[in-house]
Amino acid sequence: MSDADRRAVDAPLSRRSALKVLGGGAALALFPSALAACSSSSKTSSNPASGGSATTAAGALTGKVTFGSNYSDAVPKAAFASMIGGFTAAHPSVTVNINTVDHNTFQNNINNYLQGTPDDLFTWFAGYRMRFFASQGLAEPIDDVWDVISPHFSDAFKAASKGDDGHYYFVPLYNYPWAVFYRKSVWQQHGYQVPTTWDAFVSLQKQMQKDGLVPMAMGQKDGWPAL
């Protein structure tokens, strides 16, 4: 991090400052889609769309941060608002404006959004989907944030938060399980056993192919989940 970046982190309330506090909070520490930092030549909260600015005094955070959110369904929207409310309750001199956009509309317009005047922070997806925009320079590295929050996350979460260049661009916010369903009668017919390791899982699928079966099917109506 350059000296200029250090001064920006230590002075006005930057998106990094907000991420450090949010990412270090109990909710995020326990339940790591994402908080991603927008790319900008400015390290402070000075979104031209919002006109926001921020300062610090005696160690207190003050100012305004804008947050683009695709949590448009009622339950996740309320949960997200509650999380931000916890942050602002602890830092009453900080205003966080949440700009919520319908989930699918947000996804369909993310490229134009990031190339226009995006919010200081925005929600998005980990792994490949995040790395793509990071590689285009449309998100900003936040390695210094991870210097603070790193102990709260596993190596897998850390890997999913890095771009192809090895820098961090993402703070995990929640996770959810993926499940594989199988038909017991087919397994009994062929004598298959439930795999308990990745290698066993791959070997089983190869055996299924030899047996003339399609080993895996996936619901892909919307296309993007497999990414």
N, CA and C of each residue as an Amber inpcrd file, in Angstrom:
protein
   681
   0.8530000  -1.1870000   0.0000000   0.0000000   0.0000000   0.0000000
   0.8880000   1.2350000   0.0000000   0.5830000   2.1950000  -0.8330000
   1.3900000   3.4040000  -0.9470000   1.1560000   4.3180000   0.2560000
   2.0690000   5.3070000   0.4210000   1.8980000   6.2820000   1.5040000
   0.5830000   7.0400000   1.3380000   0.2310000   7.3420000   0.0740000
  -1.0280000   8.0590000  -0.1720000  -2.2060000   7.2280000   0.2710000
  -2.1420000   5.9260000   0.0040000  -3.2270000   5.0460000   0.4220000
  -3.3130000   4.9790000   1.9310000  -2.1560000   4.9320000   2.5900000
  -2.1710000   4.8800000   4.0570000  -2.8050000   6.1390000   4.6360000
  -2.4640000   7.2790000   4.0630000  -3.0720000   8.5230000   4.5550000
  -4.5770000   8.5110000   4.3360000  -5.0120000   7.9350000   3.2170000
  -6.4480000   7.8920000   2.9330000  -7.1620000   6.9900000   3.9120000
  -6.5080000   5.8860000   4.2760000  -7.1400000   4.9650000   5.2220000
  -7.2030000   5.5820000   6.6050000  -6.1430000   6.3070000   6.9860000
  -6.0820000   6.8650000   8.3280000  -6.8890000   8.1440000   8.4700000
  -7.2740000   8.7720000   7.3500000  -7.9720000  10.0500000   7.4370000
  -9.4600000   9.8760000   7.2120000 -10.0290000  10.2660000   6.0570000
 -11.4800000  10.2290000   5.9220000 -12.0440000   8.8170000   5.9790000
 -13.3250000   8.7390000   6.2530000 -14.0100000   7.4490000   6.2520000
 -14.0300000   6.9250000   4.8240000 -13.1980000   5.9780000   4.5240000
 -13.1440000   5.4150000   3.1900000 -13.9870000   4.1540000   3.1420000
 -14.1980000   3.6400000   1.9350000 -14.8840000   2.3590000   1.8010000
 -14.1000000   1.2780000   2.5260000 -12.7660000   1.4290000   2.5870000
 -11.9500000   0.4770000   3.3290000 -12.2940000   0.5180000   4.8150000
 -12.4400000   1.7520000   5.3510000 -12.7600000   1.8780000   6.7790000
 -14.0740000   1.1900000   7.1040000 -15.0590000   1.4040000   6.2550000
 -16.3520000   0.7690000   6.4860000 -16.2410000  -0.7340000   6.3870000
 -15.4910000  -1.2210000   5.4050000 -15.3260000  -2.6650000   5.2480000
 -14.6000000  -3.2780000   6.4260000 -13.6020000  -2.5570000   6.9440000
 -12.8660000  -3.0880000   8.0920000 -13.7780000  -3.2780000   9.2880000
 -14.6240000  -2.2750000   9.5500000 -15.5220000  -2.3620000  10.7010000
 -16.6150000  -3.3930000  10.4600000 -17.2000000  -3.3640000   9.2560000
 -18.2320000  -4.3430000   8.9290000 -17.6640000  -5.7430000   8.9110000
 -16.5250000  -5.9090000   8.2520000 -15.9310000  -7.2280000   8.1170000
 -15.4370000  -7.7820000   9.4310000 -15.1020000  -6.9140000  10.3660000
 -14.6260000  -7.3840000  11.6520000 -15.7290000  -7.5870000  12.6660000
 -16.9640000  -7.2640000  12.3000000 -18.0840000  -7.3980000  13.2220000
 -18.4720000  -8.8380000  13.4350000 -19.2010000  -9.0980000  14.4870000
 -19.5510000 -10.4650000  14.8440000 -20.3530000 -11.1650000  13.7520000
 -21.2780000 -10.4260000  13.1290000 -22.1360000 -11.0600000  12.1260000
 -21.3110000 -11.5930000  10.9620000 -20.3750000 -10.7870000  10.4810000
 -19.5820000 -11.2280000   9.3400000 -18.5180000 -12.2190000   9.7570000
 -18.0520000 -12.1140000  10.9680000 -17.0310000 -13.0520000  11.4160000
 -17.5870000 -14.4600000  11.4950000 -18.8440000 -14.5850000  11.8310000
 -19.4510000 -15.8970000  11.9970000 -20.0760000 -16.4130000  10.7140000
 -20.6220000 -15.5600000   9.9210000 -21.3260000 -15.9960000   8.7180000
 -20.8210000 -15.2930000   7.4660000 -19.6540000 -15.7620000   7.0430000
 -19.1730000 -15.2150000   5.8070000 -20.0870000 -15.6390000   4.6660000
 -22.7560000 -13.7960000  -0.1300000 -22.2030000 -13.3970000  -1.2930000
 -21.1880000 -12.4040000  -1.1020000 -21.3790000 -11.0540000  -0.7030000
 -20.1470000 -10.3150000  -0.7230000 -20.3040000  -8.8420000  -0.5320000
 -19.2320000  -8.3090000  -0.0280000 -19.0750000  -6.8730000  -0.0320000
 -17.8550000  -6.6020000  -0.8810000 -18.0210000  -5.9900000  -2.0070000
 -16.8840000  -5.7190000  -2.8910000 -16.6470000  -4.2290000  -2.9660000
 -15.4050000  -3.8370000  -3.0790000 -15.0620000  -2.4210000  -3.1560000
 -15.0250000  -1.9770000  -4.6000000 -15.6390000  -0.8550000  -4.8840000
 -15.6100000  -0.3040000  -6.2330000 -14.2260000   0.2470000  -6.5340000
 -13.8660000   0.2180000  -7.7910000 -12.6020000   0.8130000  -8.2070000
 -12.7810000   2.3050000  -8.3950000 -11.8310000   3.0660000  -7.9350000
 -11.8980000   4.5160000  -8.0510000 -10.5130000   5.0960000  -7.8730000
 -10.2620000   6.2500000  -8.4670000  -8.9960000   6.9290000  -8.2620000
  -8.9270000   7.5220000  -6.8740000 -10.0730000   7.6750000  -6.2430000
 -10.1420000   8.2310000  -4.8950000 -10.3140000   7.1250000  -3.8950000
  -9.6150000   7.1920000  -2.7770000  -9.7280000   6.1760000  -1.7380000
 -10.7160000   6.5900000  -0.6500000 -11.2830000   7.7650000  -0.7830000
 -12.2480000   8.2060000   0.2070000 -13.6460000   8.0640000  -0.3410000
 -14.6190000   8.2120000   0.5510000 -16.0090000   8.1290000   0.1210000
 -16.4060000   9.4340000  -0.5290000 -16.2120000   9.4840000  -1.8270000
 -16.5210000  10.7260000  -2.5410000 -17.1890000  10.3880000  -3.8560000
 -18.1920000   9.5410000  -3.7950000 -18.9260000   9.1320000  -4.9780000
 -19.5700000  10.3500000  -5.6330000 -19.2530000  10.6290000  -6.9040000
 -19.8330000  11.8140000  -7.5340000 -21.3340000  11.7360000  -7.6690000
 -21.8630000  10.5150000  -7.6870000 -23.3140000  10.3810000  -7.8060000
 -24.0040000  10.7780000  -6.5140000 -23.3520000  10.4530000  -5.3870000
 -23.9930000  10.7280000  -4.1020000 -23.5650000  12.0600000  -3.5210000
 -22.4080000  12.5380000  -3.9760000 -21.8780000  13.7730000  -3.4110000
 -21.3620000  13.5660000  -2.0100000 -21.1580000  12.3020000  -1.6160000
 -20.7690000  11.9990000  -0.2570000 -19.3200000  12.3500000   0.0210000
 -19.0300000  12.6800000   1.2670000 -17.6680000  12.9080000   1.7070000
 -17.6030000  12.5160000   3.1720000 -16.3820000  12.4250000   3.6980000
 -16.2800000  11.9580000   5.0650000 -15.0110000  12.4690000   5.7180000
 -15.0460000  12.5880000   7.0390000 -13.8750000  12.9810000   7.7990000
 -13.8330000  12.1800000   9.0860000 -12.6820000  12.2200000   9.7480000
 -12.5660000  11.5890000  11.0500000 -12.1450000  12.6320000  12.0570000
 -12.5430000  12.4240000  13.2950000 -12.1480000  13.3260000  14.3680000
 -11.9710000  12.5070000  15.6310000 -10.7790000  12.6220000  16.2390000
 -10.4900000  11.9220000  17.4900000 -10.7850000  10.4290000  17.3670000
 -10.4840000   9.8610000  16.2090000 -10.6660000   8.4280000  16.0260000
 -12.0670000   8.0100000  15.6710000 -13.0180000   8.9420000  15.6610000
 -14.4040000   8.5980000  15.3630000 -14.6300000   8.6330000  13.8600000
 -15.4860000   7.7410000  13.3970000 -15.8440000   7.7220000  11.9880000
 -17.0170000   8.6580000  11.7490000 -16.9010000   9.4850000  10.7280000
 -17.9940000  10.3640000  10.3490000 -18.0830000  10.3860000   8.8330000
 -19.2620000  10.7050000   8.3100000 -19.3920000  10.8700000   6.8770000
 -20.4660000   9.9980000   6.2680000 -20.3380000   9.7810000   4.9530000
 -21.3690000   9.0780000   4.2020000 -20.7370000   8.0280000   3.3010000
 -21.3840000   6.8770000   3.2430000 -20.9680000   5.8040000   2.3480000
 -22.2020000   5.3260000   1.6000000 -22.0700000   5.0970000   0.3020000
 -23.1850000   4.5470000  -0.4710000 -22.9240000   3.0830000  -0.7560000
 -23.9870000   2.2960000  -0.7190000 -23.8610000   0.8420000  -0.8400000
 -24.8660000   0.3340000  -1.8680000 -24.3930000  -0.1590000  -2.9950000
 -25.2700000  -0.7490000  -3.9980000 -25.5890000  -2.1840000  -3.6400000
 -26.8710000  -2.5130000  -3.5360000 -27.2810000  -3.8330000  -3.0660000
 -28.2540000  -4.4930000  -4.0200000 -28.0690000  -5.8070000  -4.2400000
 -29.0300000  -6.5830000  -5.0250000 -29.9030000  -7.4600000  -4.1300000
 -29.8720000  -7.2050000  -2.8260000 -30.7150000  -7.9440000  -1.8870000
 -32.1260000  -7.3560000  -1.8980000 -32.8590000  -7.6340000  -2.9580000
 -34.1500000  -6.9800000  -3.1530000 -35.3250000  -7.7660000  -2.5840000
 -35.1700000  -9.0780000  -2.3750000 -36.2520000  -9.8480000  -1.7640000
 -36.4080000  -9.4390000  -0.3070000 -37.6170000  -9.5820000   0.2080000
 -37.9480000  -9.0140000   1.5180000 -37.0200000  -9.4840000   2.6380000
 -36.7990000 -10.7890000   2.7510000 -36.0180000 -11.3150000   3.8780000
 -34.5510000 -10.9000000   3.8070000 -33.8410000 -11.1580000   2.6890000
 -32.4420000 -10.7030000   2.6540000 -32.3040000  -9.1870000   2.7200000
 -33.2760000  -8.4640000   2.1760000 -33.2210000  -7.0050000   2.2420000
 -33.2930000  -6.5350000   3.6890000 -34.1880000  -7.1580000   4.4610000
 -34.3160000  -6.8000000   5.8770000 -33.0570000  -7.1780000   6.6520000
 -32.4950000  -8.3410000   6.3330000 -31.2790000  -8.7750000   7.0250000
 -30.1160000  -7.8350000   6.7200000 -30.0100000  -7.4320000   5.4730000
 -28.9370000  -6.5170000   5.0820000 -29.1000000  -5.1770000   5.7880000
 -30.3370000  -4.6780000   5.8280000 -30.6060000  -3.4040000   6.5080000
 -30.2780000  -3.5050000   7.9930000 -30.5670000  -4.6800000   8.5830000
 -30.2660000  -4.8760000   9.9990000 -28.7640000  -4.8480000  10.2460000
 -27.9980000  -5.4760000   9.3560000 -26.5480000  -5.4680000   9.4930000
 -25.9940000  -4.0500000   9.4120000 -26.4550000  -3.2930000   8.4150000
 -25.9960000  -1.9140000   8.2740000 -26.4630000  -1.0810000   9.4600000
 -27.6730000  -1.3790000   9.9560000 -28.1730000  -0.6640000  11.1230000
 -27.2960000  -0.8810000  12.3410000 -26.7720000  -2.1050000  12.4890000
 -25.8570000  -2.3720000  13.5960000 -24.5860000  -1.5470000  13.4800000
 -24.1210000  -1.3930000  12.2490000 -22.9200000  -0.5860000  12.0160000
 -23.1620000   0.8770000  12.3490000 -24.2740000   1.4290000  11.8530000
 -24.5410000   2.8490000  12.0750000 -24.9050000   3.1330000  13.5320000
 -25.4680000   2.1390000  14.2300000 -25.7540000   2.3270000  15.6510000
 -24.4530000   2.4700000  16.4420000 -23.4320000   1.6970000  16.0030000
 -22.1350000   1.7820000  16.6710000 -21.3540000   3.0100000  16.2350000
 -21.7060000   3.5540000  15.0680000 -21.0130000   4.7340000  14.5310000
 -22.0710000   5.7430000  14.0760000 -22.7290000   6.4120000  15.0240000
 -23.8790000   7.2730000  14.6980000 -23.5480000   8.4630000  13.8130000
 -22.2740000   8.7980000  13.6690000 -21.9070000   9.9310000  12.8150000
 -21.6900000   9.5050000  11.3630000 -21.9400000   8.2370000  11.0980000
 -21.7880000   7.7180000   9.7380000 -23.1680000   7.4570000   9.1400000
 -23.3720000   7.8780000   7.9110000 -24.5980000   7.5920000   7.1770000
 -24.2780000   6.6070000   6.0600000 -25.0090000   5.5020000   6.0190000
 -24.8520000   4.5330000   4.9390000 -26.1370000   4.5320000   4.1280000
 -26.0630000   4.9630000   2.8910000 -27.2140000   4.9530000   1.9990000
 -27.2080000   3.6650000   1.1900000 -28.2280000   2.8280000   1.3870000
 -28.3350000   1.5640000   0.6580000 -29.1870000   1.7820000  -0.5830000
 -28.6110000   1.5580000  -1.7330000 -29.3240000   1.6860000  -3.0020000
 -29.6760000   0.2890000  -3.5020000 -30.8970000  -0.1450000  -3.2230000
 -31.3190000  -1.5000000  -3.5540000 -31.9390000  -1.5490000  -4.9390000
 -31.4840000  -2.5000000  -5.7420000 -31.9870000  -2.7060000  -7.0950000
 -32.4400000  -4.1540000  -7.2170000 -33.5290000  -4.3900000  -7.9320000
 -34.0140000  -5.7400000  -8.1700000 -32.8610000  -6.6630000  -8.5540000
 -32.8570000  -7.8490000  -7.9710000 -31.7250000  -8.7730000  -8.1010000
 -31.3230000  -9.0160000  -9.5540000 -32.2760000  -9.4060000 -10.3860000
 -31.9580000  -9.7150000 -11.7750000 -31.5570000  -8.4690000 -12.5630000
 -32.2170000  -7.3450000 -12.2860000 -31.8510000  -6.0990000 -12.9580000
 -30.4240000  -5.7060000 -12.6010000 -30.0700000  -5.8740000 -11.3340000
 -28.7150000  -5.5680000 -10.8690000 -27.6990000  -6.4100000 -11.6350000
 -27.9920000  -7.7040000 -11.7500000 -27.0730000  -8.6010000 -12.4430000
 -26.9460000  -8.2540000 -13.9180000 -28.0610000  -7.9800000 -14.5460000
 -28.0430000  -7.7030000 -15.9830000 -27.3290000  -6.4010000 -16.3220000
 -27.2640000  -5.4960000 -15.3530000 -26.6740000  -4.1850000 -15.6160000
 -25.3530000  -3.9530000 -14.8860000 -24.8010000  -5.0070000 -14.2680000
 -23.6140000  -4.8260000 -13.4320000 -22.4430000  -4.2360000 -14.2140000
 -22.2560000  -4.6410000 -15.4550000 -21.1260000  -4.1460000 -16.2290000
 -21.2350000  -2.6430000 -16.4800000 -22.4150000  -2.1830000 -16.9130000
 -22.6230000  -0.7480000 -17.1290000 -22.5510000   0.0230000 -15.8180000
 -23.0970000  -0.5940000 -14.7660000 -23.0940000   0.0350000 -13.4410000
 -21.6680000   0.3210000 -12.9770000 -20.7990000  -0.6760000 -13.0910000
 -19.4340000  -0.5210000 -12.6090000 -18.6140000   0.4250000 -13.4740000
 -18.9830000   0.5590000 -14.7450000 -18.2470000   1.4600000 -15.6270000
 -18.7990000   2.8830000 -15.5970000 -19.9170000   3.0640000 -14.8790000
 -20.5170000   4.3860000 -14.7630000 -20.0950000   5.0760000 -13.4870000
 -21.0570000   5.3690000 -12.6220000 -20.7720000   5.9850000 -11.3200000
 -21.3020000   5.0650000 -10.2310000 -20.6050000   3.9750000  -9.9630000
 -21.0760000   3.0070000  -8.9790000 -21.0260000   3.5540000  -7.5550000
 -21.7010000   2.8450000  -6.6660000 -21.6440000   3.2030000  -5.2500000
 -20.2600000   2.8990000  -4.6930000 -20.0070000   3.3840000  -3.4860000
 -18.7080000   3.1450000  -2.8590000 -18.4620000   1.6480000  -2.6630000
 -19.5040000   0.9440000  -2.2700000 -19.4340000  -0.4990000  -2.0650000
 -20.5890000  -1.1480000  -2.8130000 -20.4330000  -2.4180000  -3.1700000
 -21.5410000  -3.0920000  -3.8430000 -21.5050000  -4.5790000  -3.5200000
 -22.6570000  -5.1910000  -3.5850000 -22.7540000  -6.6280000  -3.3610000
 -22.5380000  -7.3620000  -4.6700000 -21.8600000  -8.5010000  -4.6020000
 -21.6600000  -9.3240000  -5.7890000 -21.2900000 -10.7330000  -5.3550000
 -20.8380000 -11.5560000  -6.2830000 -20.5920000 -12.9680000  -6.0280000
 -19.0930000 -13.2640000  -5.9840000 -18.7430000 -14.2610000  -5.2020000
 -17.3430000 -14.6160000  -5.0140000 -16.8020000 -15.3900000  -6.2110000
 -15.5210000 -15.7800000  -6.0980000 -14.9090000 -16.6550000  -7.0810000
 -14.8020000 -16.0330000  -8.4640000 -15.1350000 -16.8330000  -9.4770000
 -14.9630000 -16.4250000 -10.8700000 -15.7070000 -15.1330000 -11.1940000
 -16.9070000 -14.9900000 -10.6750000 -17.7280000 -13.8330000 -11.0480000
 -17.1170000 -12.5380000 -10.5140000 -16.5180000 -12.6260000  -9.3280000
 -15.8290000 -11.4520000  -8.8040000 -14.5100000 -11.2280000  -9.5330000
 -13.7610000 -12.2930000  -9.8170000 -12.4370000 -12.1600000 -10.4270000
 -12.5210000 -11.5050000 -11.8060000 -13.5990000 -11.7620000 -12.5220000
 -13.7420000 -11.1750000 -13.8540000 -13.7080000  -9.6500000 -13.7800000
 -14.5110000  -9.0760000 -12.8890000 -14.5710000  -7.6190000 -12.7990000
 -13.2990000  -7.0440000 -12.1860000 -12.6880000  -7.7870000 -11.2790000
 -11.4170000  -7.3360000 -10.7180000 -10.3580000  -7.2540000 -11.8070000
 -10.3490000  -8.2290000 -12.7150000  -9.3520000  -8.2480000 -13.7840000
  -9.5650000  -7.1110000 -14.7800000 -10.7980000  -6.5870000 -14.8240000
 -11.1050000  -5.4690000 -15.7160000 -10.8280000  -4.1100000 -15.0590000
 -10.3330000  -4.1340000 -13.8400000 -10.0770000  -2.8900000 -13.1240000
 -11.3280000  -2.2160000 -12.6110000 -12.4250000  -2.9690000 -12.4830000
 -13.7000000  -2.3890000 -12.0550000 -13.9790000  -2.6060000 -10.5720000
 -13.0140000  -3.1830000  -9.8630000 -13.0760000  -3.2940000  -8.4110000
 -11.6900000  -2.9720000  -7.8740000 -11.6430000  -2.5500000  -6.6350000
 -10.4070000  -2.0500000  -6.0600000  -9.8340000  -3.0330000  -5.0500000
  -8.5350000  -3.3120000  -5.0740000  -7.9500000  -4.2210000  -4.0840000
  -8.1550000  -3.7070000  -2.6650000  -8.4070000  -4.6250000  -1.7490000
  -8.6310000  -4.2520000  -0.3450000  -7.7710000  -5.1210000   0.5700000
  -6.5140000  -5.3190000   0.1800000  -5.6130000  -6.1520000   0.9780000
  -5.4880000  -5.6380000   2.4130000  -5.4810000  -4.3030000   2.5740000
  -5.3330000  -3.7370000   3.9110000  -6.5350000  -4.0480000   4.7940000
  -7.7020000  -4.2100000   4.1830000  -8.8810000  -4.6290000   4.9490000
  -8.6700000  -6.0400000   5.4910000  -8.1210000  -6.8980000   4.6420000
  -7.8960000  -8.2840000   5.0540000  -6.7960000  -8.4130000   6.1000000
  -5.9240000  -7.4250000   6.1990000  -4.9460000  -7.4310000   7.2790000
  -5.6460000  -7.4050000   8.6290000  -6.8470000  -6.8300000   8.6520000
  -7.6160000  -6.7110000   9.8980000  -8.5560000  -7.8980000  10.0950000
  -9.2570000  -8.3110000   9.0440000 -10.3300000  -9.2980000   9.1970000
  -9.9040000 -10.7260000   8.9120000  -8.6870000 -10.9380000   8.4520000
  -8.2320000 -12.2610000   8.0340000  -8.4510000 -13.3690000   9.0620000
  -8.2300000 -13.1320000  10.3690000  -8.3940000 -14.2190000  11.3420000
  -9.8090000 -14.7820000  11.4190000 -10.7910000 -14.0490000  10.9070000
 -12.1740000 -14.4940000  11.0100000 -12.5760000 -15.4950000   9.9280000
 -11.7150000 -15.7300000   8.9300000 -12.1220000 -16.5130000   7.7750000
 -11.1800000 -17.6780000   7.5080000 -11.7500000 -18.7250000   6.9120000
 -10.9680000 -19.9040000   6.5590000 -10.1620000 -19.6510000   5.2910000
  -9.2390000 -20.5610000   4.9920000  -8.4370000 -20.4240000   3.7750000
  -9.3140000 -20.4690000   2.5270000 -10.3890000 -21.2680000   2.5680000
 -11.2820000 -21.3720000   1.4060000 -11.9850000 -20.0490000   1.1440000
 -12.4520000 -19.3860000   2.2010000 -13.0880000 -18.0850000   2.0360000
 -12.0830000 -17.0530000   1.5260000 -10.8710000 -17.1380000   2.0240000
  -9.8410000 -16.2030000   1.5790000  -9.5600000 -16.3840000   0.0910000
  -9.4600000 -17.6360000  -0.3480000  -9.1880000 -17.9050000  -1.7630000
 -10.3100000 -17.3880000  -2.6500000 -11.5600000 -17.5340000  -2.1790000
 -12.7150000 -17.0830000  -2.9650000 -12.8150000 -15.5680000  -3.0070000
 -12.0340000 -14.8840000  -2.1820000 -12.0830000 -13.4260000  -2.0970000
 -10.9490000 -12.7580000  -2.8570000 -10.0950000 -13.5640000  -3.5020000
  -8.9430000 -13.0280000  -4.2130000  -9.1730000 -12.9850000  -5.7150000
  -8.5500000 -11.9960000  -6.3610000  -8.5590000 -11.9150000  -7.8070000
  -7.4680000 -12.7830000  -8.3930000  -7.3990000 -12.8350000  -9.7110000
  -6.3690000 -13.6150000 -10.3830000  -4.9660000 -13.0880000 -10.0840000
  -4.8680000 -11.8330000  -9.6730000  -3.5690000 -11.2300000  -9.3740000
  -3.1200000 -11.4980000  -7.9390000  -3.9390000 -12.2530000  -7.1750000
  -3.5630000 -12.5860000  -5.8060000  -3.9700000 -11.5630000  -4.7720000
  -4.5630000 -10.4530000  -5.2020000  -5.0190000  -9.4260000  -4.2610000
  -6.4700000  -9.6870000  -3.8590000  -6.8280000  -9.1810000  -2.6830000
  -8.2050000  -9.3100000  -2.2020000  -9.0830000  -8.2130000  -2.7930000
 -10.3050000  -8.6080000  -3.1920000 -11.2670000  -7.6500000  -3.7270000
 -12.6370000  -7.7750000  -3.0630000 -12.7780000  -8.6030000  -2.0740000
 -14.0950000  -9.0940000  -1.6930000 -14.0970000  -9.4420000  -0.2190000
 -15.1930000  -9.1340000   0.4760000 -15.3810000  -9.5720000   1.8640000
 -16.6090000 -10.4680000   1.9270000 -16.4540000 -11.7300000   2.2900000
 -17.6190000 -12.6320000   2.3740000 -18.6440000 -12.1270000   3.3790000
 -19.9000000 -12.2980000   3.0100000 -20.9910000 -11.8330000   3.8550000
 -21.8770000 -12.9760000   4.3220000 -22.1040000 -13.9660000   3.4650000
 -22.8880000 -15.1300000   3.8690000 -22.4710000 -16.3250000   3.0250000
 -22.8650000 -17.4930000   3.4610000 -22.6480000 -18.6840000   2.6440000
 -23.8960000 -19.5540000   2.6830000 -23.9180000 -20.5670000   1.8550000
 -25.0720000 -21.4480000   1.7990000 -24.6130000 -22.7920000   1.2380000
 -25.3410000 -23.8610000   1.5610000 -24.9020000 -25.1970000   1.1310000
 -25.3050000 -25.5160000  -0.3000000 -24.5130000 -26.3410000  -0.9570000
 -24.8680000 -26.9540000  -2.2220000 -25.0590000 -28.4380000  -1.9540000
 -26.0950000 -29.0180000  -2.5080000 -26.3980000 -30.4210000  -2.2410000
 -26.4930000 -31.2070000  -3.5440000 -26.1100000 -32.4710000  -3.4880000
 -26.2400000 -33.3890000  -4.6160000 -27.2450000 -34.4650000  -4.2250000
 -28.3040000 -34.6030000  -4.9990000 -29.3310000 -35.6030000  -4.7390000
 -29.1070000 -36.8180000  -5.6400000 -29.4600000 -37.9910000  -5.1400000
 -29.2960000 -39.1940000  -5.9480000 -30.4620000 -40.1470000  -5.7140000
 -30.6900000 -41.0220000  -6.6870000 -31.7860000 -41.9890000  -6.6040000
 -31.2400000 -43.2890000  -6.0140000 -31.7020000 -43.6310000  -4.8270000
 -31.1590000 -44.7770000  -4.1090000 -31.3230000 -46.0860000  -4.8810000
 -32.4420000 -46.2270000  -5.5880000 -32.6810000 -47.4830000  -6.3120000
 -31.6320000 -47.7130000  -7.4010000 -31.2120000 -46.6260000  -8.0750000
 -30.1810000 -46.7450000  -9.1080000 -28.8480000 -47.1230000  -8.4710000
 -28.5730000 -46.5260000  -7.3180000 -27.3060000 -46.8250000  -6.6510000
 -27.2780000 -48.2740000  -6.1530000 -28.4020000 -48.7210000  -5.6320000
 -28.4700000 -50.1050000  -5.1820000 -28.2970000 -51.0660000  -6.3480000
 -28.8940000 -50.7170000  -7.4970000 -28.8000000 -51.5610000  -8.6910000
 -27.3540000 -51.7470000  -9.1480000 -26.5570000 -50.6800000  -9.0380000
 -25.1760000 -50.7300000  -9.5330000 -24.1430000 -50.9150000  -8.4210000
 -24.5970000 -50.9390000  -7.1930000 -23.6640000 -51.1320000  -6.0860000
 -22.7980000 -49.9320000  -5.7710000 -23.2900000 -48.7460000  -6.0830000
 -22.5200000 -47.5350000  -5.8070000 -22.5180000 -47.2220000  -4.3120000
 -21.4400000 -46.5990000  -3.8610000 -21.3250000 -46.1470000  -2.4820000
 -21.2350000 -44.6180000  -2.4570000 -21.7970000 -44.0300000  -1.4110000
 -21.7510000 -42.5680000  -1.2810000 -20.3000000 -42.1310000  -1.0700000
 -19.7720000 -41.2770000  -1.9490000 -18.3720000 -40.8400000  -1.7990000
 -18.2160000 -39.8880000  -0.6220000 -17.0850000 -39.9660000   0.0220000
 -16.8080000 -39.1010000   1.1680000 -15.6270000 -38.1700000   0.9110000
 -14.9890000 -38.3030000  -0.2670000 -13.8920000 -37.4150000  -0.6590000
 -14.1180000 -36.9640000  -2.0960000 -13.4200000 -35.9040000  -2.4840000
 -13.5530000 -35.3980000  -3.8560000 -13.0670000 -36.4300000  -4.8690000
 -11.9590000 -37.0790000  -4.5800000 -11.4320000 -38.0790000  -5.5070000
 -12.4240000 -39.2180000  -5.7010000 -13.0670000 -39.6430000  -4.6040000
 -14.0570000 -40.7180000  -4.7000000 -15.2700000 -40.2590000  -5.5040000
 -15.6230000 -38.9850000  -5.3600000 -16.7460000 -38.4150000  -6.1000000
 -16.4670000 -38.4320000  -7.6030000 -15.2510000 -38.0350000  -7.9980000
 -14.8710000 -38.0370000  -9.4110000 -14.8060000 -39.4650000  -9.9490000
 -14.2460000 -40.3710000  -9.1720000 -14.1490000 -41.7710000  -9.6020000
 -15.5240000 -42.3830000  -9.8060000 -16.4550000 -42.0480000  -8.9270000
 -17.8160000 -42.5550000  -9.0510000 -18.4560000 -42.0840000 -10.3520000
 -18.2600000 -40.8100000 -10.6930000 -18.8460000 -40.2920000 -11.9250000
 -18.2450000 -40.9670000 -13.1630000 -16.9640000 -41.2630000 -13.1210000
 -16.3220000 -41.9700000 -14.2350000 -16.9020000 -43.3780000 -14.3730000
 -17.1620000 -44.0230000 -13.2330000 -17.7530000 -45.3510000 -13.2670000
 -19.1700000 -45.3000000 -13.8200000 -19.9200000 -44.2730000 -13.4340000
 -21.2740000 -44.1030000 -13.9510000 -21.2670000 -43.9520000 -15.4690000
 -20.2890000 -43.2110000 -15.9980000 -20.1770000 -43.0660000 -17.4480000
 -19.9150000 -44.4090000 -18.1150000 -19.0500000 -45.2170000 -17.4970000
 -18.7670000 -46.5440000 -18.0320000 -20.0260000 -47.4140000 -18.0210000
 -20.8970000 -47.1460000 -17.0440000 -22.1350000 -47.9160000 -16.9230000
 -23.2430000 -47.3680000 -17.8160000 -22.9220000 -46.3720000 -18.6390000
 -23.8960000 -45.8200000 -19.5750000 -24.8400000 -44.8010000 -18.9790000
 -24.4790000 -44.2220000 -17.8440000 -25.3150000 -43.2290000 -17.1770000
 -24.7130000 -41.8310000 -17.3350000 -25.5790000 -40.8260000 -17.2730000
 -25.1150000 -39.4390000 -17.1810000 -24.9330000 -39.1550000 -15.6920000
 -23.7120000 -38.9570000 -15.2170000 -23.4680000 -38.8940000 -13.7730000
 -24.0010000 -37.6520000 -13.0690000 -24.1200000 -36.5400000 -13.7750000
 -24.4920000 -35.3030000 -13.0930000 -25.4210000 -34.4690000 -13.9560000
 -26.4880000 -33.9670000 -13.3780000 -27.3940000 -33.0330000 -14.0400000
 -27.5400000 -31.8140000 -13.1450000 -27.7090000 -30.6520000 -13.7740000
 -27.7680000 -29.4240000 -12.9850000 -28.8070000 -28.4840000 -13.5560000
 -29.6040000 -27.8770000 -12.6880000 -30.5800000 -26.8810000 -13.1180000
 -29.8760000 -25.6250000 -13.5740000 -29.9880000 -25.3130000 -14.8560000
 -29.2340000 -24.1970000 -15.4110000 -30.0960000 -23.2480000 -16.2180000
 -31.3490000 -23.0830000 -15.8260000 -32.2430000 -22.2180000 -16.5900000
 -31.7110000 -20.7970000 -16.7460000 -31.1230000 -20.2630000 -15.6820000
 -30.6570000 -18.8770000 -15.7160000 -29.2030000 -18.7500000 -16.1580000
 -28.5160000 -19.8550000 -16.2810000 -27.1550000 -19.8200000 -16.7930000
 -26.0850000 -19.4400000 -15.7850000 -26.2840000 -18.3590000 -15.0190000
 -25.2130000 -17.8220000 -14.2010000 -24.8550000 -18.6180000 -12.9430000
 -25.7690000 -19.3980000 -12.3230000 -25.3760000 -20.0200000 -11.0520000
 -24.1450000 -20.9180000 -11.1380000 -23.9550000 -21.6000000 -12.2720000
 -22.8200000 -22.5100000 -12.3830000 -21.4880000 -21.7780000 -12.3580000
 -21.4990000 -20.4720000 -12.5970000 -20.2480000 -19.7120000 -12.5520000
 -19.7590000 -19.5410000 -11.1290000
